[in-house]
């Protein structure tokens, strides 16, 4: 009996930890299952909120009860099993929640996804391994073991008749694989640029093709012509050169916009434009360059002085002395200091005995 009582007490303690899923409220709680929201309009216990000891326990119990009510409403919806998991499909939301940023737009489809959607091609889940009849074992479809199996399977590669017998087929196969990887990477980058609406230049002749078509050669010629600093503005046309259809400079070079012709204005708009042009011309003040005007004035004065010196006639602004002749004023000559000889003073010579 002691063992039975001990087991019963232990189970009772475990049951006390987990509260029942039934919750009673004075007022009904409103739910928005689409956004998993619960609106509890019942009054709060003010005394429990004011006491420091009971506040946390009260808030924790209130949150637990409301979450339990919300989960009860969710489990009332029809369920289904997807990949060993029980899933519930939520209804459309009723409450509009505010957002700091707009709703993200759906990711644009790639060229292959658009083609598959138009043709009705669905993606199938591939197996991890496949049975190989030649090797008589299961070979993985990807990974390093796949490469090892390919090396074991293709230990000998036959050289075709139209290929040089000295060609290394292993090297050719590796180069073709690297070109295929580069082509896929280029296509991935193009998809990213197309999704972000970034203009990229078109290529001329593809690397993978052995012989280029006329369209590819025309595109390559247009690209080469537009690769100058002037974007092909001053490049002369070759003899018998034809413009590539739909492959102009504006499409091949990003950022080079085509000049659009202005629409034909109405008579009222043309009249107003002409009146505005006349007003701008009549109300325009001439710009005066002060430095240029001063330099020209000084230059004219210098020319006038040089002509006066040559002719010997006095110019304007010079004083006249007696007889009407112009008098020239000269500065005084400096006196000779100590240790200097005065050139105007005559020194007596030595007397002869």
C-alpha positions as CSV (number, residue, x, y, z in Angstrom):
1,X,0.0,0.0,0.0
2,X,2.9,2.3,0.7
3,X,4.1,1.9,-2.9
4,X,0.6,2.6,-4.3
5,X,0.2,5.7,-2.2
6,X,3.7,6.9,-3.3
7,X,2.8,6.4,-6.9
8,X,-0.5,8.2,-6.5
9,X,1.1,11.2,-4.8
10,X,3.7,11.4,-7.5
11,X,1.1,11.4,-10.3
12,X,-1.0,14.0,-8.3
13,X,2.1,16.3,-8.1
14,X,2.6,15.9,-11.9
15,X,-1.0,16.7,-12.6
16,X,-0.8,19.8,-10.4
17,X,2.0,21.2,-12.7
18,X,-0.3,21.1,-15.8
19,X,-3.5,23.1,-15.6
20,X,-6.7,22.1,-17.4
21,X,-7.4,23.2,-20.9
22,X,-10.8,24.6,-19.9
23,X,-10.7,28.3,-18.9
24,X,-13.7,30.3,-17.6
25,X,-14.1,34.0,-18.2
26,X,-16.8,36.4,-17.1
27,X,-17.0,38.0,-20.6
28,X,-16.4,36.3,-23.9
29,X,-12.9,36.8,-25.5
30,X,-12.9,37.9,-29.1
31,X,-10.6,36.0,-31.5
32,X,-9.0,36.7,-34.9
33,X,-7.7,33.3,-35.9
34,X,-6.2,34.5,-39.2
35,X,-3.7,36.7,-37.3
36,X,-3.7,34.6,-34.1
37,X,-5.0,37.5,-32.0
38,X,-7.1,37.3,-28.8
39,X,-8.9,40.4,-27.4
40,X,-9.6,40.1,-23.7
41,X,-12.1,42.7,-22.5
42,X,-12.4,41.5,-18.9
43,X,-11.3,43.8,-16.1
44,X,-7.9,43.4,-14.5
45,X,-7.3,42.8,-10.8
46,X,-5.9,46.1,-9.6
47,X,-4.8,44.8,-6.2
48,X,-2.7,42.0,-7.8
49,X,-1.1,44.5,-10.2
50,X,-0.2,46.9,-7.3
51,X,1.4,44.3,-5.1
52,X,5.0,43.5,-6.1
53,X,4.9,39.8,-5.1
54,X,1.7,38.8,-6.9
55,X,2.1,40.9,-10.0
56,X,4.3,38.5,-12.0
57,X,2.2,35.5,-11.1
58,X,-1.0,37.2,-12.0
59,X,0.3,38.3,-15.4
60,X,1.7,34.9,-16.1
61,X,-1.6,33.2,-15.3
62,X,-3.6,35.7,-17.3
63,X,-1.4,35.2,-20.3
64,X,-1.5,31.4,-20.0
65,X,-5.4,31.4,-19.9
66,X,-5.7,33.6,-23.0
67,X,-3.2,31.6,-25.0
68,X,-5.1,28.4,-24.0
69,X,-8.3,29.9,-25.2
70,X,-6.6,30.8,-28.5
71,X,-5.2,27.3,-29.0
72,X,-8.6,25.8,-28.3
73,X,-10.1,27.9,-31.1
74,X,-7.2,26.8,-33.4
75,X,-7.8,23.1,-32.7
76,X,-11.5,23.5,-33.6
77,X,-10.5,24.0,-37.2
78,X,-10.1,21.1,-39.6
79,X,-6.7,19.5,-39.6
80,X,-4.6,17.5,-42.1
81,X,-1.4,15.6,-42.1
82,X,1.6,16.8,-44.2
83,X,4.9,15.0,-44.0
84,X,4.1,13.4,-40.7
85,X,3.0,16.7,-39.2
86,X,-0.5,17.9,-38.3
87,X,-1.3,21.2,-40.1
88,X,-4.2,23.6,-39.6
89,X,-5.2,26.0,-42.4
90,X,-6.0,29.4,-40.9
91,X,-8.9,31.5,-42.3
92,X,-8.5,35.0,-43.8
93,X,-7.5,37.6,-41.2
94,X,-10.1,40.2,-40.1
95,X,-7.8,42.7,-38.3
96,X,-5.6,45.0,-40.3
97,X,-2.2,45.3,-38.6
98,X,-0.1,48.4,-39.1
99,X,3.2,47.9,-40.9
100,X,6.3,50.1,-40.9
101,X,7.2,48.9,-44.5
102,X,5.0,47.8,-47.4
103,X,4.1,44.2,-48.0
104,X,7.0,42.6,-49.9
105,X,6.1,41.8,-53.5
106,X,6.3,38.2,-54.8
107,X,9.6,37.2,-56.3
108,X,9.6,37.4,-60.1
109,X,9.8,34.1,-62.0
110,X,12.9,33.2,-64.0
111,X,12.7,32.3,-67.7
112,X,12.6,28.6,-67.0
113,X,9.9,29.0,-64.3
114,X,7.8,31.0,-66.8
115,X,8.3,28.4,-69.5
116,X,7.5,25.5,-67.1
117,X,4.4,27.3,-66.0
118,X,3.2,27.9,-69.5
119,X,3.9,24.3,-70.5
120,X,2.5,22.8,-67.3
121,X,5.8,21.2,-66.2
122,X,5.8,20.4,-62.5
123,X,8.9,19.9,-60.4
124,X,9.4,16.3,-59.3
125,X,11.4,15.2,-56.3
126,X,14.5,13.4,-57.5
127,X,15.9,10.3,-55.8
128,X,19.2,10.4,-54.1
129,X,20.6,7.4,-55.9
130,X,20.0,5.6,-59.2
131,X,20.8,2.0,-60.3
132,X,23.5,1.8,-62.9
133,X,23.4,-1.2,-65.2
134,X,27.0,-0.9,-66.3
135,X,28.5,-0.7,-62.8
136,X,25.8,-2.9,-61.3
137,X,25.4,-0.8,-58.2
138,X,23.5,2.2,-56.9
139,X,25.1,5.5,-57.9
140,X,24.3,8.8,-56.2
141,X,22.9,11.5,-58.5
142,X,25.1,14.3,-56.9
143,X,28.0,14.6,-54.6
144,X,31.7,13.5,-54.7
145,X,30.7,9.8,-55.1
146,X,28.9,10.7,-58.3
147,X,32.2,12.1,-59.8
148,X,34.0,9.0,-58.6
149,X,31.4,6.8,-60.3
150,X,31.6,8.8,-63.5
151,X,35.4,8.4,-63.5
152,X,35.1,4.6,-63.0
153,X,32.4,4.3,-65.6
154,X,34.1,6.5,-68.3
155,X,37.6,5.1,-68.0
156,X,37.8,5.0,-71.8
157,X,36.2,7.6,-74.1
158,X,36.0,6.9,-77.8
159,X,37.2,9.6,-80.2
160,X,34.6,10.5,-82.9
161,X,35.6,10.2,-86.6
162,X,35.2,13.9,-87.3
163,X,37.5,14.9,-84.5
164,X,41.3,15.0,-84.5
165,X,42.6,11.6,-83.2
166,X,45.2,13.4,-81.1
167,X,42.5,15.3,-79.2
168,X,42.3,14.8,-75.4
169,X,38.7,13.9,-74.9
170,X,39.0,14.2,-71.1
171,X,40.3,17.7,-71.4
172,X,37.6,18.6,-73.9
173,X,34.9,17.2,-71.6
174,X,36.2,19.2,-68.7
175,X,36.2,22.4,-70.7
176,X,32.7,21.8,-71.9
177,X,31.6,21.3,-68.3
178,X,33.3,24.5,-67.2
179,X,31.6,26.4,-70.0
180,X,28.3,25.0,-69.0
181,X,28.8,26.0,-65.4
182,X,29.8,29.5,-66.5
183,X,26.8,29.8,-68.8
184,X,24.5,28.8,-65.9
185,X,26.2,31.4,-63.6
186,X,25.7,34.0,-66.3
187,X,22.1,33.1,-66.6
188,X,21.7,33.3,-62.8
189,X,23.2,36.8,-62.8
190,X,20.9,37.9,-65.6
191,X,17.9,36.7,-63.7
192,X,19.0,38.8,-60.7
193,X,19.5,41.8,-62.9
194,X,16.2,41.4,-64.6
195,X,14.4,41.0,-61.2
196,X,16.1,44.3,-60.0
197,X,15.4,46.0,-63.3
198,X,19.0,46.7,-64.1
199,X,20.0,47.1,-67.7
200,X,22.9,45.0,-68.9
201,X,24.7,45.1,-72.2
202,X,23.9,42.3,-74.7
203,X,26.7,40.0,-75.8
204,X,27.7,39.7,-79.4
205,X,29.1,36.2,-80.3
206,X,28.6,33.5,-77.7
207,X,31.7,31.5,-76.7
208,X,30.1,28.1,-76.9
209,X,29.2,28.2,-80.5
210,X,31.7,27.1,-83.2
211,X,30.2,29.1,-86.0
212,X,28.4,32.4,-85.5
213,X,25.3,33.3,-87.4
214,X,24.7,36.5,-89.4
215,X,22.7,38.0,-86.6
216,X,25.4,37.3,-84.0
217,X,28.1,38.8,-86.2
218,X,25.9,41.9,-86.8
219,X,25.4,42.3,-83.0
220,X,29.2,41.8,-82.4
221,X,29.9,44.5,-85.0
222,X,27.6,47.0,-83.4
223,X,29.1,46.3,-79.9
224,X,32.6,46.8,-81.3
225,X,31.6,50.0,-83.0
226,X,30.0,51.4,-79.8
227,X,33.0,50.5,-77.6
228,X,34.9,53.8,-78.4
229,X,35.0,56.8,-76.2
230,X,32.4,58.6,-78.4
231,X,30.1,55.5,-78.3
232,X,30.5,55.1,-82.1
233,X,29.5,58.6,-83.0
234,X,32.5,59.3,-85.2
235,X,32.9,55.8,-86.6
236,X,32.4,55.4,-90.3
237,X,30.3,52.6,-91.7
238,X,32.0,49.7,-93.4
239,X,31.1,49.0,-97.1
240,X,27.9,47.0,-97.4
241,X,27.3,47.3,-93.7
242,X,23.7,46.8,-92.5
243,X,22.3,48.0,-89.2
244,X,21.5,45.1,-86.9
245,X,17.7,44.8,-86.3
246,X,16.7,45.6,-82.8
247,X,20.4,45.9,-81.7
248,X,21.1,49.6,-81.7
249,X,23.6,51.4,-79.4
250,X,20.7,52.3,-77.1
251,X,19.9,48.6,-76.4
252,X,23.5,47.4,-76.2
253,X,24.9,50.1,-73.8
254,X,23.1,50.7,-70.5
255,X,22.4,54.3,-69.5
256,X,22.4,55.5,-73.2
257,X,18.9,56.8,-73.6
258,X,17.4,57.5,-76.9
259,X,16.6,61.1,-77.8
260,X,12.9,61.6,-77.8
261,X,11.4,64.1,-80.2
262,X,9.3,66.8,-78.6
263,X,5.6,66.6,-79.3
264,X,4.1,69.2,-81.6
265,X,2.9,72.1,-79.5
266,X,-0.5,73.7,-79.8
267,X,-0.8,77.2,-81.2
268,X,-1.5,78.7,-77.7
269,X,1.6,77.0,-76.3
270,X,3.8,78.1,-79.2
271,X,2.6,81.7,-78.8
272,X,3.3,81.6,-75.1
273,X,6.8,80.2,-75.7
274,X,7.6,82.9,-78.2
275,X,6.4,85.7,-75.8
276,X,8.5,84.2,-73.0
277,X,11.6,84.2,-75.3
278,X,11.1,87.8,-76.3
279,X,10.7,88.8,-72.6
280,X,14.0,87.1,-71.8
281,X,15.8,88.8,-74.6
282,X,14.5,92.3,-73.8
283,X,14.9,92.1,-70.0
284,X,18.3,90.6,-70.2
285,X,21.0,93.0,-68.8
286,X,24.4,93.0,-70.4
287,X,27.2,91.5,-68.3
288,X,30.1,93.9,-67.6
289,X,33.5,92.4,-67.0
290,X,35.2,95.0,-64.7
291,X,38.7,93.5,-65.1
292,X,38.5,93.5,-68.8
293,X,37.2,97.1,-68.9
294,X,40.0,98.4,-66.6
295,X,42.6,96.6,-68.6
296,X,41.3,98.1,-71.8
297,X,41.2,101.6,-70.3
298,X,44.9,101.3,-69.1
299,X,45.9,100.0,-72.6
300,X,44.2,103.0,-74.3
301,X,46.1,105.4,-71.9
302,X,49.4,103.8,-72.7
303,X,48.8,104.0,-76.4
304,X,47.9,107.7,-76.0
305,X,51.0,108.5,-74.1
306,X,53.2,106.7,-76.5
307,X,51.7,108.7,-79.4
308,X,52.2,112.0,-77.5
309,X,55.8,111.2,-76.9
310,X,56.4,110.5,-80.6
311,X,54.6,113.7,-81.7
312,X,56.0,115.9,-79.0
313,X,52.6,117.4,-78.3
314,X,51.4,117.7,-74.7
315,X,48.6,115.6,-73.6
316,X,45.7,116.4,-71.5
317,X,46.2,117.2,-67.8
318,X,49.8,118.6,-68.1
319,X,50.7,122.0,-66.8
320,X,51.9,124.8,-69.2
321,X,54.6,127.3,-68.3
322,X,55.5,130.7,-69.8
323,X,55.1,130.9,-73.5
324,X,52.6,128.1,-73.5
325,X,55.2,125.4,-73.5
326,X,54.9,122.4,-71.3
327,X,57.2,122.2,-68.4
328,X,58.6,118.9,-67.3
329,X,59.1,118.3,-63.7
330,X,62.1,116.2,-62.7
331,X,62.9,114.8,-59.4
332,X,65.9,116.1,-57.4
333,X,69.1,114.1,-57.6
334,X,70.0,112.4,-54.3
335,X,73.0,113.8,-52.4
336,X,76.1,111.8,-52.2
337,X,76.7,110.2,-48.8
338,X,79.9,109.5,-47.0
339,X,82.3,107.5,-49.0
340,X,80.5,108.3,-52.3
341,X,81.6,110.6,-55.0
342,X,79.3,113.3,-56.3
343,X,79.4,113.1,-60.1
344,X,78.3,116.9,-60.4
345,X,81.2,118.2,-58.3
346,X,84.4,119.0,-60.1
347,X,87.6,117.9,-58.4
348,X,90.7,120.1,-58.8
349,X,93.4,118.4,-60.7
350,X,97.1,118.2,-59.8
351,X,99.1,121.3,-60.5
352,X,102.2,120.9,-62.6
353,X,105.4,122.1,-61.1
